[in-house]
Structures are given as C-alpha cells and as structure tokens.
Amino acid sequence: MKIKILILASLLASQYSWAGCTSRIATAVEGEEVVSTNTVVVCSDGEQPKLRTSVKIGERVFENELPKLKNQKNEYFNYHRTKCRLFREKYMLNDKFQLSYGVICHLDEQSEFWQVVDKW
C-alpha cells in the first residue's frame, strides 16, 4: 500500500511540475526493510520556486535531505533532551563547489521535520 501511495505522489509531482510543484520524500529504513515513507507535495501559483543552493539555520528539512557524516562513531547525540546529528552539505555557489557542515535536531517529536540549528 505504501508503495502505491509513493508512486502516486511521485506521478502527481512530476505531472504538475510545470505549475511550480516540488516534492520531498522521507523514507525510514530498518536494515534492508522500508518501514515508512512520507511524501509532501507543495504547489504554488505564479513563478517557479528557486533552486536552493544550501540550507540555512532555522530551516526545517526531512532528516534524509542532509547526508550524515561518514566514519562517525556515534551518529546521533542528545542536546538538552533533543536528538541531533551532524550533516555535510555539498552545493555549487557562483560556479564553485562548496562544502559545509552543520547540526540538525528533531525539535518536535510529533513532526517528521528536523531543524537546522548550526552551520559552518
């Protein structure tokens, strides 16, 4: 059932991409098994949304949008009873490759979103 919903959401996003729609997909995996998938499709009238070059402090993202650091002993850490982790971000700015690091935290247990709390 979840696969059908994911396919439908992907088709909807691609079908209406001309109308300024973007989609975000969050997938939770345990071992080799997908345990949940959430898709958010956002459409706007008027001008096309601009491509994001990098995340900003305070921005809300799905956890899987920002890659984890490799070779890190403890993936997650707690800060003031909040689950957090480090991320690495690669992007292009003025035709130059950029690399930055940061911290995202899961501030609201009722939400799928994580918030960027620091970046360097």
C-alpha positions in Angstrom: 0.0 0.0 0.0 2.8 2.5 0.9 4.5 1.8 -2.4 1.3 2.7 -4.3 1.0 5.9 -2.4 4.6 6.8 -3.0 4.2 6.1 -6.8 1.0 8.2 -6.9 2.7 11.1 -5.1 5.7 10.9 -7.5 3.4 10.9 -10.5 1.4 13.8 -9.1 4.6 15.8 -8.5 6.0 15.2 -12.0 2.7 15.7 -13.7 2.3 19.2 -12.2 5.9 20.3 -12.2 5.1 22.9 -14.8 2.8 24.5 -12.2 5.6 25.1 -9.7 5.2 21.9 -7.6 8.0 20.4 -5.6 8.0 17.3 -3.6 10.0 16.0 -0.6 10.2 12.3 0.3 11.2 10.9 3.7 11.8 7.2 4.0 12.6 5.4 7.2 14.6 2.2 6.8 15.4 -0.5 9.3 18.1 -2.8 8.0 17.0 -3.5 4.4 13.3 -3.0 5.1 11.4 0.2 4.4 9.2 0.8 7.4 7.6 4.1 6.4 7.5 6.6 3.6 6.1 10.1 3.7 5.8 12.4 0.7 5.0 16.1 0.8 4.0 17.9 -2.4 3.9 21.6 -2.4 2.5 23.6 -5.3 2.4 27.3 -5.9 0.8 29.5 -8.5 2.9 32.0 -10.3 6.7 31.9 -10.6 8.6 28.7 -10.3 10.3 28.0 -6.9 14.0 28.8 -6.9 16.5 26.0 -6.5 18.0 26.0 -3.1 21.8 26.4 -3.1 22.2 25.5 0.6 20.2 25.1 3.8 20.0 28.0 6.3 19.9 28.0 10.1 16.3 27.7 11.2 15.2 25.9 8.1 13.0 22.8 8.5 14.1 19.7 6.4 13.5 16.0 6.3 16.3 14.2 8.0 17.3 12.3 4.8 17.8 15.6 2.9 21.1 16.2 4.5 23.7 13.4 4.4 25.2 12.0 7.6 29.0 12.3 8.2 30.8 9.1 7.3 33.1 7.3 9.7 31.4 8.9 12.7 31.4 6.7 15.8 28.1 8.0 17.3 25.7 9.1 14.6 23.3 10.8 17.0 23.7 12.8 20.2 21.4 14.4 22.7 21.5 18.2 23.4 19.0 19.4 26.0 17.0 16.2 25.6 16.7 16.7 21.9 18.0 14.1 19.3 20.6 15.7 17.0 23.2 14.8 14.4 25.9 16.3 12.2 25.5 16.7 8.5 27.6 17.6 5.5 26.3 19.6 2.6 27.7 19.9 -0.9 26.5 22.6 -3.3 27.5 25.0 -6.1 27.8 28.7 -5.5 29.0 31.1 -8.2 30.2 28.1 -10.3 32.4 26.9 -7.4 32.0 23.7 -5.4 31.2 24.4 -1.7 31.3 22.1 1.3 29.7 23.0 4.6 28.9 21.2 7.9 26.2 21.6 10.4 23.8 20.3 13.0 20.2 19.3 12.7 17.9 18.5 15.6 14.5 16.8 15.8 12.8 19.5 17.9 9.2 18.3 17.6 8.6 14.6 18.2 5.2 14.9 16.5 6.7 16.2 13.3 8.7 14.5 10.5 10.8 17.6 10.1 14.2 18.4 11.6 15.6 21.9 12.1 19.0 23.2 11.1 20.4 24.7 14.3 24.0 25.4 13.3 26.2 25.5 10.2 29.8 26.3 9.4 
